[in-house]
Structure formats: C-alpha cells, structure tokens
Amino acid sequence: MPVLGSLENDVSQIYSHGSQITEMPLPVPSATALVDSAIDLFSLMVFDQPLKIQESAFAQIAASLGNPLLGRNPGRKAAITKNVAIAISKALNGISNRLAREIGQSLRVKALLLDVLKV
C-alpha cells in the first residue's frame, strides 16, 4: 500500500517533473500521513455537521486535552495540542459566511471552541 503524500507514488509528478527531480524526498511515515489526513478530514467536515455533533466533538477534544494522564507525557501532550490547533485553524479558515452565522448562533459550540483554544 502506498504511503500517503509520497512523491514516488504520484505518477503525474514523476512524469511532469521527473527530469528536474535529482533526489526523491523521503515519504512521511505512515502514522504521520494518517494523522495529517485525519486533520484535513476533520477541518473539512466539522462545521458541516449538525450543532449537536459539533458540540460533542469539541467537548471530547476539550476533555482529552484536559485529561490529567496526558500531563505525564509532555511530548505527547504537545503533539496532540499542536494537531488540534492545526485542525481547528484549518476548519475556521474554511468556513463560509453561512456557517459562521450558524456557529455564532450556537453559544455551546462557541463556548466549547473557546475552551479548546484556551488549553
């Protein structure tokens, strides 16, 4: 199975830029590619979900970030915090005016989103 994002599996890049590429970049590890894809999917879909599902998602994220067991492994906590920040940033960048109005009407989603951002 090809690793997501690896140049050697992208035939169009090889054919169109093959003569210019002197050294193939190493593909990202499959676990990293999976997390990157999950972040992209989350950022595209979270605000298209009903408000109850958005509330649930942000409540779970806030609970996970506030979990005291996560404090025992600072590297893991930093990685999770960074990934959550990237996902929320991408999601907020991609919302339309319609979605922004709907989010503005849901005080619970706004409160949960602020809780996540405070962490």
KOLMARVO-269792 format. One record per atom (N, C-alpha, C): x, y, z; atom name; residue number from 1; residue in one letter. Coordinates in steps of 0.1 Angstrom, whole numbers, always signed. Each point is the difference from the previous one (the first is absolute). Layout:
N
REC;c1;c2;c3;kevo;kolza;vexfi
REC;X;Y;Z;CA;NUM;A
...
END
This chain:
119
REC;c1;c2;c3;kevo;kolza;vexfi
REC;+8;-12;+0;N;1;M
REC;-8;+12;+0;CA;1;M
REC;+9;+12;+0;C;1;M
REC;-3;+10;-9;N;2;P
REC;+9;+12;-1;CA;2;P
REC;-2;+9;+13;C;2;P
REC;+10;+6;+4;N;3;V
REC;-1;+10;+11;CA;3;V
REC;-5;+13;-6;C;3;V
REC;-10;+5;+7;N;4;L
REC;-6;+13;-4;CA;4;L
REC;+10;+11;-1;C;4;L
REC;-1;+8;-11;N;5;G
REC;+9;+11;-1;CA;5;G
REC;+14;-3;-5;C;5;G
REC;+3;-12;-4;N;6;S
REC;+13;-3;-4;CA;6;S
REC;+1;+2;-15;C;6;S
REC;+11;+7;-4;N;7;L
REC;+2;+5;-13;CA;7;L
REC;+1;-12;-10;C;7;L
REC;+7;-11;+4;N;8;E
REC;+2;-11;-9;CA;8;E
REC;-12;-7;-4;C;8;E
REC;-11;+2;+7;N;9;N
REC;-13;-6;-4;CA;9;N
REC;-9;+10;-8;C;9;N
REC;+4;+12;-2;N;10;D
REC;-7;+10;-8;CA;10;D
REC;+5;+0;-14;C;10;D
REC;-6;-8;-8;N;11;V
REC;+4;-1;-14;CA;11;V
REC;+1;+13;-8;C;11;V
REC;-10;+8;+3;N;12;S
REC;-1;+13;-8;CA;12;S
REC;+12;+9;+4;C;12;S
REC;+5;+0;+12;N;13;Q
REC;+11;+8;+4;CA;13;Q
REC;+13;-6;-6;C;13;Q
REC;+1;-13;-1;N;14;I
REC;+12;-7;-5;CA;14;I
REC;+1;+3;-15;C;14;I
REC;-11;-1;-7;N;15;Y
REC;+0;+3;-15;CA;15;Y
REC;+2;+15;-3;C;15;Y
REC;-6;+9;+8;N;16;S
REC;+0;+14;-4;CA;16;S
REC;+13;+6;+5;C;16;S
REC;+6;-4;+11;N;17;H
REC;+11;+6;+6;CA;17;H
REC;+12;-10;+2;C;17;H
REC;-1;-11;-6;N;18;G
REC;+10;-11;+2;CA;18;G
REC;+14;+4;-3;C;18;G
REC;+2;+8;-11;N;19;S
REC;+14;+4;-4;CA;19;S
REC;+5;+11;+10;C;19;S
REC;-8;+7;+7;N;20;Q
REC;+4;+10;+9;CA;20;Q
REC;+3;-5;+14;C;20;Q
REC;-5;-12;+3;N;21;I
REC;+2;-6;+13;CA;21;I
REC;+13;-7;+0;C;21;I
REC;+9;+4;+8;N;22;T
REC;+13;-6;+1;CA;22;T
REC;+0;-10;+12;C;22;T
REC;-8;+2;+10;N;23;E
REC;+0;-9;+11;CA;23;E
REC;-14;-1;+5;C;23;E
REC;-5;-12;+1;N;24;M
REC;-14;-2;+5;CA;24;M
REC;-1;+3;+15;C;24;M
REC;-9;+8;+4;N;25;P
REC;-2;+2;+15;CA;25;P
REC;-5;-12;+6;C;25;P
REC;+4;-2;+13;N;26;L
REC;-5;-12;+7;CA;26;L
REC;-15;+2;+3;C;26;L
REC;-8;-10;-1;N;27;P
REC;-14;+1;+3;CA;27;P
REC;-1;+2;+16;C;27;P
REC;-11;+6;+3;N;28;V
REC;-3;+2;+15;CA;28;V
REC;-4;-14;+5;C;28;V
REC;+3;-3;+13;N;29;P
REC;-4;-13;+6;CA;29;P
REC;-15;-1;-1;C;29;P
REC;-5;-12;-2;N;30;S
REC;-14;-3;-2;CA;30;S
REC;-8;+5;+12;C;30;S
REC;+5;+0;+12;N;31;A
REC;-8;+5;+12;CA;31;A
REC;-2;+15;-2;C;31;A
REC;+10;+7;-4;N;32;T
REC;+0;+14;-2;CA;32;T
REC;-10;+4;-11;C;32;T
REC;+1;-8;-11;N;33;A
REC;-10;+2;-11;CA;33;A
REC;-14;-2;+4;C;33;A
REC;-2;-10;+8;N;34;L
REC;-14;-3;+5;CA;34;L
REC;-5;+12;+9;C;34;L
REC;+8;+5;+9;N;35;V
REC;-4;+12;+8;CA;35;V
REC;-2;+12;-9;C;35;V
REC;+8;+2;-10;N;36;D
REC;-1;+12;-9;CA;36;D
REC;-14;-1;-7;C;36;D
REC;-3;-12;-5;N;37;S
REC;-12;-2;-7;CA;37;S
REC;-12;+1;+9;C;37;S
REC;+1;-4;+12;N;38;A
REC;-11;+2;+10;CA;38;A
REC;-2;+14;+3;C;38;A
REC;+10;+8;+1;N;39;I
REC;-1;+14;+3;CA;39;I
REC;-7;+7;-12;C;39;I
REC;+4;-4;-12;N;40;D
REC;-7;+6;-12;CA;40;D
REC;-14;-3;+0;C;40;D
REC;-4;-13;+2;N;41;L
REC;-14;-4;+0;CA;41;L
REC;-8;+7;+11;C;41;L
REC;+6;+1;+12;N;42;F
REC;-7;+7;+11;CA;42;F
REC;-3;+14;-4;C;42;F
REC;+11;+7;-5;N;43;S
REC;-2;+14;-3;CA;43;S
REC;-10;+3;-11;C;43;S
REC;-1;-10;-9;N;44;L
REC;-10;+2;-11;CA;44;L
REC;-15;-3;+4;C;44;L
REC;-1;-9;+10;N;45;M
REC;-13;-5;+3;CA;45;M
REC;-7;+5;+13;C;45;M
REC;+8;+4;+10;N;46;V
REC;-5;+3;+13;CA;46;V
REC;-12;+10;+0;C;46;V
REC;+2;+11;-8;N;47;F
REC;-11;+10;+1;CA;47;F
REC;-11;-3;-10;C;47;F
REC;+1;-11;-8;N;48;D
REC;-12;-4;-8;CA;48;D
REC;-9;-10;+8;C;48;D
REC;+4;-3;+12;N;49;Q
REC;-8;-9;+8;CA;49;Q
REC;-10;+7;+8;C;49;Q
REC;-11;-7;+4;N;50;P
REC;-10;+7;+9;CA;50;P
REC;+7;+6;+12;C;50;P
REC;-7;+10;+6;N;51;L
REC;+6;+6;+12;CA;51;L
REC;+3;-9;+12;C;51;L
REC;-9;-10;+2;N;52;K
REC;+2;-10;+11;CA;52;K
REC;+13;-8;-2;C;52;K
REC;+2;-3;-13;N;53;I
REC;+13;-8;-3;CA;53;I
REC;+12;+9;+2;C;53;I
REC;-1;+12;-4;N;54;Q
REC;+11;+10;+2;CA;54;Q
REC;+3;+1;+15;C;54;Q
REC;-11;+2;+8;N;55;E
REC;+1;+1;+14;CA;55;E
REC;+7;-12;+6;C;55;E
REC;-4;-12;-4;N;56;S
REC;+6;-12;+5;CA;56;S
REC;+15;-1;-4;C;56;S
REC;+3;+3;-12;N;57;A
REC;+14;+0;-5;CA;57;A
REC;+9;+9;+8;C;57;A
REC;-5;+12;+2;N;58;F
REC;+9;+10;+8;CA;58;F
REC;+0;-3;+14;C;58;F
REC;-11;-6;+6;N;59;A
REC;+1;-4;+14;CA;59;A
REC;+10;-12;+2;C;59;A
REC;+0;-9;-10;N;60;Q
REC;+10;-11;+1;CA;60;Q
REC;+14;+5;-1;C;60;Q
REC;+2;+9;-9;N;61;I
REC;+14;+6;-1;CA;61;I
REC;+4;+7;+12;C;61;I
REC;-9;+8;+6;N;62;A
REC;+3;+8;+12;CA;62;A
REC;+3;-10;+12;C;62;A
REC;-8;-11;+1;N;63;A
REC;+2;-10;+10;CA;63;A
REC;+13;-7;-1;C;63;A
REC;+4;-3;-13;N;64;S
REC;+12;-7;-2;CA;64;S
REC;+12;+9;+3;C;64;S
REC;+0;+12;-4;N;65;L
REC;+11;+9;+3;CA;65;L
REC;+1;+3;+15;C;65;L
REC;-11;+0;+7;N;66;G
REC;+0;+3;+14;CA;66;G
REC;+3;-13;+9;C;66;G
REC;+2;-11;-6;N;67;N
REC;+2;-13;+7;CA;67;N
REC;+13;+1;+8;C;67;N
REC;+0;-2;+13;N;68;P
REC;+12;+0;+8;CA;68;P
REC;+10;-11;-4;C;68;P
REC;-4;-11;-5;N;69;L
REC;+9;-10;-5;CA;69;L
REC;+9;+4;-11;C;69;L
REC;-5;+10;-8;N;70;L
REC;+8;+5;-11;CA;70;L
REC;+11;+8;+4;C;70;L
REC;+0;+6;+12;N;71;G
REC;+11;+8;+6;CA;71;G
REC;+12;-9;+3;C;71;G
REC;-2;-13;+1;N;72;R
REC;+12;-8;+3;CA;72;R
REC;+9;-2;-11;C;72;R
REC;-5;+3;-12;N;73;N
REC;+8;-2;-12;CA;73;N
REC;+0;+14;-8;C;73;N
REC;+9;+9;+4;N;74;P
REC;+0;+13;-6;CA;74;P
REC;+1;+1;-15;C;74;P
REC;+8;-9;-6;N;75;G
REC;+2;-1;-14;CA;75;G
REC;-13;-3;-7;C;75;G
REC;-7;-10;+5;N;76;R
REC;-13;-4;-6;CA;76;R
REC;-10;+11;+1;C;76;R
REC;+0;+7;+12;N;77;K
REC;-10;+11;+2;CA;77;K
REC;+3;+11;-10;C;77;K
REC;+13;+3;-2;N;78;A
REC;+4;+11;-9;CA;78;A
REC;-5;-4;-15;C;78;A
REC;+2;-12;-3;N;79;A
REC;-3;-5;-14;CA;79;A
REC;-16;+1;-2;C;79;A
REC;-7;-5;+10;N;80;I
REC;-15;+1;-1;CA;80;I
REC;-5;+14;+0;C;80;I
REC;+6;+8;+8;N;81;T
REC;-4;+14;+1;CA;81;T
REC;+3;+7;-14;C;81;T
REC;+11;-3;-5;N;82;K
REC;+4;+6;-13;CA;82;K
REC;-10;-5;-11;C;82;K
REC;-3;-12;+0;N;83;N
REC;-8;-6;-11;CA;83;N
REC;-15;+6;+2;C;83;N
REC;-4;+1;+12;N;84;V
REC;-14;+6;+2;CA;84;V
REC;+0;+15;-5;C;84;V
REC;+10;+7;+4;N;85;A
REC;+1;+14;-5;CA;85;A
REC;+0;+1;-15;C;85;A
REC;+8;-8;-6;N;86;I
REC;+0;+0;-15;CA;86;I
REC;-13;-4;-6;C;86;I
REC;-7;-10;+6;N;87;A
REC;-13;-4;-6;CA;87;A
REC;-10;+11;+2;C;87;A
REC;-1;+6;+12;N;88;I
REC;-9;+11;+2;CA;88;I
REC;+3;+12;-9;C;88;I
REC;+12;+3;-1;N;89;S
REC;+4;+12;-9;CA;89;S
REC;-4;-3;-14;C;89;S
REC;+3;-12;-5;N;90;K
REC;-5;-3;-14;CA;90;K
REC;-15;+0;-1;C;90;K
REC;-7;-5;+10;N;91;A
REC;-14;+0;-1;CA;91;A
REC;-6;+14;+0;C;91;A
REC;+6;+9;+9;N;92;L
REC;-5;+14;+0;CA;92;L
REC;+3;+8;-12;C;92;L
REC;+12;-4;-6;N;93;N
REC;+3;+7;-13;CA;93;N
REC;-9;-4;-11;C;93;N
REC;-6;-12;+0;N;94;G
REC;-8;-4;-11;CA;94;G
REC;-15;+2;+2;C;94;G
REC;-4;+7;+10;N;95;I
REC;-15;+1;+2;CA;95;I
REC;-5;+12;-9;C;95;I
REC;-12;-2;-4;N;96;S
REC;-7;+10;-8;CA;96;S
REC;-7;+10;+9;C;96;S
REC;-6;+10;-6;N;97;N
REC;-8;+10;+8;CA;97;N
REC;-12;-7;+6;C;97;N
REC;-6;-9;-7;N;98;R
REC;-12;-7;+5;CA;98;R
REC;+4;-8;+12;C;98;R
REC;+11;-8;-1;N;99;L
REC;+4;-8;+12;CA;99;L
REC;+4;+9;+11;C;99;L
REC;+6;+11;-2;N;100;A
REC;+4;+9;+11;CA;100;A
REC;-12;+5;+7;C;100;A
REC;-11;+3;-7;N;101;R
REC;-12;+5;+7;CA;101;R
REC;-6;-11;+8;C;101;R
REC;+0;-13;-5;N;102;E
REC;-5;-11;+8;CA;102;E
REC;+8;-2;+12;C;102;E
REC;+13;+1;-1;N;103;I
REC;+9;-2;+12;CA;103;I
REC;-3;+11;+10;C;103;I
REC;-2;+12;-5;N;104;G
REC;-2;+11;+9;CA;104;G
REC;-13;-1;+7;C;104;G
REC;-10;-8;-5;N;105;Q
REC;-13;-2;+6;CA;105;Q
REC;+1;-10;+11;C;105;Q
REC;+10;-9;+0;N;106;S
REC;+1;-10;+10;CA;106;S
REC;+10;+4;+11;C;106;S
REC;-5;+4;+11;N;107;L
REC;+8;+4;+11;CA;107;L
REC;+9;-11;+5;C;107;L
REC;-6;-12;+0;N;108;R
REC;+7;-12;+5;CA;108;R
REC;+12;-3;-8;C;108;R
REC;-1;+0;-14;N;109;V
REC;+11;-3;-8;CA;109;V
REC;+11;+11;+2;C;109;V
REC;-4;+12;+1;N;110;K
REC;+10;+11;+2;CA;110;K
REC;+7;-2;+13;C;110;K
REC;-7;-3;+11;N;111;A
REC;+6;-2;+13;CA;111;A
REC;+10;-12;+0;C;111;A
REC;-4;-11;-7;N;112;L
REC;+8;-12;+0;CA;112;L
REC;+13;+3;-9;C;112;L
REC;-2;+7;-11;N;113;L
REC;+11;+4;-8;CA;113;L
REC;+10;+9;+7;C;113;L
REC;-5;+9;+8;N;114;L
REC;+8;+9;+8;CA;114;L
REC;+8;-8;+11;C;114;L
REC;-7;-10;+6;N;115;D
REC;+6;-9;+10;CA;115;D
REC;+12;-7;-6;C;115;D
REC;-2;-5;-12;N;116;V
REC;+11;-7;-7;CA;116;V
REC;+11;+9;-3;C;116;V
REC;-3;+12;-5;N;117;L
REC;+11;+9;-3;CA;117;L
REC;+7;+6;+12;C;117;L
REC;-6;+0;+12;N;118;K
REC;+6;+4;+12;CA;118;K
REC;+11;-9;+4;C;118;K
REC;-2;-13;-2;N;119;V
REC;+9;-11;+4;CA;119;V
REC;+13;+2;-9;C;119;V
END
